[in-house]
């Protein structure tokens, strides 16, 4: 279902995100829902892993259902997604968050892909810190089982401090424009170009093919990951006290 002009582009992207918690931060011109669907479908098709989906709002459930059953997009997910979960988190309390986390933890499988609904709904939450903590713990649990967590959010919908805190929760933050998957907020020769043509995702290799150095930047040892988790937890606690 995914047409590519370069197998290297697919391999580079999937090796970069596999086993990590990944946030795709996109601008206003990006067709993010279609791009996310294409990436996920291709990831499942390529790796053969199972997927769990967490939807926090009714709007998210409707959007995903429409994409999932679109005749041009459904082939990959219908054949490879053996687990489809919905959890409602609208207006939940800290206690509810703990219960939700326990429910999800029991469903996590080894090397699984966990895809979360777009985080746009966070702008309406008065207290965002408990949810940040939830994301932090959840991504750690998935990573412990060598799984991959993927989430999306539009740039500039949260205030700067909250956005920075959210970014710190994820191992990798990729910046998405209307035609590129960027490794940082500014364009570079290592960006992966993409296009959506007739509901097909087309990836093109970065100008620089030396992805090894890029992967090393995001690849941490177990000790380094534990230290990073500790720092994130401390940042969250500091933010709560401020």
C-alpha positions as CSV (number, residue, x, y, z in Angstrom):
1,X,0.0,0.0,0.0
2,X,3.0,2.3,0.3
3,X,4.9,3.3,-2.8
4,X,8.5,4.4,-2.2
5,X,11.2,5.6,-4.5
6,X,13.8,4.4,-2.1
7,X,13.8,1.5,0.3
8,X,16.6,3.2,2.1
9,X,14.3,6.1,3.1
10,X,11.8,3.6,4.7
11,X,14.6,1.7,6.4
12,X,16.3,4.9,7.8
13,X,13.0,6.2,9.2
14,X,11.9,3.0,10.8
15,X,15.3,2.2,12.3
16,X,15.4,5.7,13.7
17,X,12.0,5.4,15.5
18,X,11.9,1.7,16.3
19,X,12.0,1.0,20.0
20,X,11.6,4.7,21.0
21,X,8.9,7.1,22.1
22,X,8.4,9.4,19.1
23,X,6.6,12.7,18.8
24,X,5.8,14.1,15.4
25,X,5.4,17.9,15.8
26,X,3.8,19.4,12.7
27,X,3.0,22.8,11.2
28,X,-0.3,24.1,9.9
29,X,0.3,23.0,6.3
30,X,0.9,19.3,7.1
31,X,-1.7,16.7,6.3
32,X,-0.7,15.0,9.5
33,X,-3.5,12.5,9.9
34,X,-2.9,11.1,6.4
35,X,0.9,11.1,6.9
36,X,0.6,9.4,10.3
37,X,-1.7,6.7,8.8
38,X,0.7,6.1,6.0
39,X,3.8,5.9,8.2
40,X,2.0,3.5,10.7
41,X,0.6,1.3,8.0
42,X,4.0,1.0,6.3
43,X,5.7,0.4,9.7
44,X,3.4,-2.4,10.5
45,X,3.7,-3.9,7.0
46,X,7.5,-3.7,7.1
47,X,8.1,-4.9,10.7
48,X,5.2,-7.3,11.2
49,X,4.6,-6.1,14.7
50,X,1.2,-5.7,16.3
51,X,-0.4,-2.3,17.2
52,X,-2.5,-0.9,19.9
53,X,-4.3,2.4,19.4
54,X,-5.3,4.7,22.3
55,X,-8.0,7.3,21.5
56,X,-8.7,9.9,24.1
57,X,-11.7,11.8,22.6
58,X,-14.8,11.0,20.5
59,X,-13.4,13.3,17.7
60,X,-10.2,11.2,17.6
61,X,-12.3,8.0,17.3
62,X,-14.3,9.3,14.4
63,X,-11.2,10.6,12.6
64,X,-9.4,7.4,12.9
65,X,-12.4,5.3,11.9
66,X,-12.9,7.4,8.7
67,X,-9.2,7.0,7.8
68,X,-9.0,3.3,8.7
69,X,-11.9,2.4,6.5
70,X,-11.0,4.6,3.6
71,X,-10.8,2.3,0.6
72,X,-7.4,3.8,-0.4
73,X,-5.8,3.4,3.1
74,X,-7.2,0.4,4.8
75,X,-5.2,-2.5,3.3
76,X,-2.2,-2.2,5.6
77,X,-4.0,-1.9,8.9
78,X,-6.7,-4.4,8.2
79,X,-4.2,-7.1,7.6
80,X,-1.6,-6.4,10.3
81,X,-3.4,-4.7,13.2
82,X,-4.4,-7.6,15.5
83,X,-5.3,-5.4,18.5
84,X,-7.4,-2.3,18.5
85,X,-8.1,-0.6,21.8
86,X,-10.0,2.5,22.8
87,X,-9.6,4.3,26.1
88,X,-11.5,7.5,27.0
89,X,-9.6,10.1,28.9
90,X,-11.9,13.1,28.6
91,X,-11.7,15.2,31.8
92,X,-10.0,12.4,33.7
93,X,-8.6,12.9,37.2
94,X,-5.1,11.8,38.5
95,X,-6.8,8.7,40.0
96,X,-8.4,7.9,36.7
97,X,-5.1,8.4,35.0
98,X,-3.5,5.8,37.2
99,X,-6.3,3.3,36.5
100,X,-6.0,4.0,32.8
101,X,-2.3,3.4,32.9
102,X,-2.8,0.0,34.7
103,X,-5.4,-1.0,32.1
104,X,-3.0,-0.1,29.2
105,X,0.0,-1.7,30.8
106,X,-1.8,-5.1,30.9
107,X,-2.3,-4.9,27.1
108,X,1.3,-3.9,26.1
109,X,3.0,-6.6,24.1
110,X,6.7,-7.1,23.3
111,X,7.9,-5.0,20.4
112,X,4.4,-3.6,19.9
113,X,3.6,-0.3,18.2
114,X,1.5,2.0,20.5
115,X,-0.1,4.9,18.6
116,X,-1.8,7.7,20.6
117,X,-4.4,10.1,19.4
118,X,-3.2,13.6,18.4
119,X,-2.6,15.6,21.5
120,X,-4.5,18.7,20.3
121,X,-7.0,18.1,23.1
122,X,-4.3,19.1,25.7
123,X,-4.9,22.7,25.0
124,X,-8.3,22.4,26.7
125,X,-7.0,20.7,29.9
126,X,-6.4,23.1,32.8
127,X,-3.9,20.8,34.5
128,X,-1.6,19.3,31.9
129,X,1.1,18.0,34.3
130,X,-0.7,14.7,35.3
131,X,-1.1,13.8,31.6
132,X,2.6,14.6,31.0
133,X,3.5,12.2,33.8
134,X,1.1,9.6,32.3
135,X,2.8,9.9,28.9
136,X,6.3,9.7,30.5
137,X,5.5,6.5,32.4
138,X,3.6,4.9,29.5
139,X,6.4,5.5,27.0
140,X,8.9,4.0,29.6
141,X,6.7,0.9,30.0
142,X,6.5,0.4,26.2
143,X,10.2,1.0,25.8
144,X,11.0,-1.6,28.5
145,X,9.3,-4.2,26.2
146,X,11.2,-3.0,23.2
147,X,8.1,-1.3,21.8
148,X,7.6,1.9,19.9
149,X,5.3,4.8,21.0
150,X,4.2,7.3,18.4
151,X,2.2,10.5,18.9
152,X,1.5,13.7,17.1
153,X,0.8,17.3,18.0
154,X,0.6,20.6,16.1
155,X,3.3,23.2,16.8
156,X,2.4,26.3,18.8
157,X,-0.9,25.2,20.2
158,X,0.6,25.0,23.8
159,X,2.5,27.7,25.6
160,X,6.3,27.5,25.2
161,X,7.1,26.0,28.7
162,X,4.5,23.3,28.3
163,X,5.6,22.5,24.8
164,X,9.2,22.1,26.0
165,X,8.1,19.9,28.8
166,X,6.1,17.7,26.4
167,X,9.1,17.4,24.1
168,X,11.3,16.3,27.0
169,X,8.9,13.3,27.6
170,X,9.8,11.7,24.2
171,X,13.0,10.1,23.1
172,X,12.7,11.6,19.7
173,X,10.9,14.7,18.4
174,X,10.6,14.9,14.6
175,X,9.4,18.1,13.0
176,X,7.0,17.7,10.1
177,X,6.5,20.2,7.3
178,X,4.3,19.9,4.2
179,X,7.0,18.0,2.4
180,X,9.7,16.8,4.8
181,X,10.3,14.9,8.0
182,X,12.9,17.0,9.8
183,X,15.3,15.9,12.5
184,X,15.2,19.4,14.0
185,X,13.1,22.6,13.8
186,X,15.3,23.8,10.9
187,X,15.8,22.2,7.5
188,X,18.9,20.1,7.0
189,X,20.5,17.8,4.5
190,X,19.4,14.8,6.6
191,X,15.7,15.5,6.3
192,X,13.6,12.7,4.7
193,X,11.4,14.1,1.9
194,X,7.9,12.8,1.5
195,X,4.7,13.3,-0.5
196,X,1.2,12.0,-0.5
197,X,0.0,11.2,-3.9
198,X,-3.4,9.6,-4.5
199,X,-3.5,8.5,-0.9
200,X,-0.1,6.9,-1.2
201,X,2.9,7.7,0.9
202,X,6.1,8.3,-1.0
203,X,9.4,8.7,0.9
204,X,12.7,9.8,-0.6
205,X,16.1,9.4,1.0
206,X,17.8,12.3,2.7
207,X,20.5,14.0,0.7
208,X,23.0,12.7,3.3
209,X,22.9,8.9,3.6
210,X,25.0,8.8,6.7
211,X,22.1,8.0,9.1
212,X,24.4,6.1,11.5
213,X,25.5,9.3,13.3
214,X,21.8,10.4,13.6
215,X,20.8,7.1,15.1
216,X,23.6,7.3,17.6
217,X,22.3,10.7,18.7
218,X,19.0,9.1,19.6
219,X,20.3,5.7,20.8
220,X,20.8,5.6,24.6
221,X,22.1,2.9,26.8
222,X,19.8,1.5,29.5
223,X,21.7,3.6,32.1
224,X,21.4,6.7,30.0
225,X,17.6,6.1,29.5
226,X,17.1,5.7,33.2
227,X,19.0,8.9,33.9
228,X,17.0,10.7,31.2
229,X,13.7,9.4,32.8
230,X,14.9,10.7,36.2
231,X,15.6,14.1,34.7
232,X,12.2,14.3,33.0
233,X,10.5,13.3,36.3
234,X,12.4,16.0,38.2
235,X,11.4,18.6,35.5
236,X,7.8,17.7,35.9
237,X,8.0,17.9,39.7
238,X,9.7,21.3,39.5
239,X,7.1,22.5,37.1
240,X,4.3,21.4,39.4
241,X,5.9,23.3,42.3
242,X,6.4,26.5,40.3
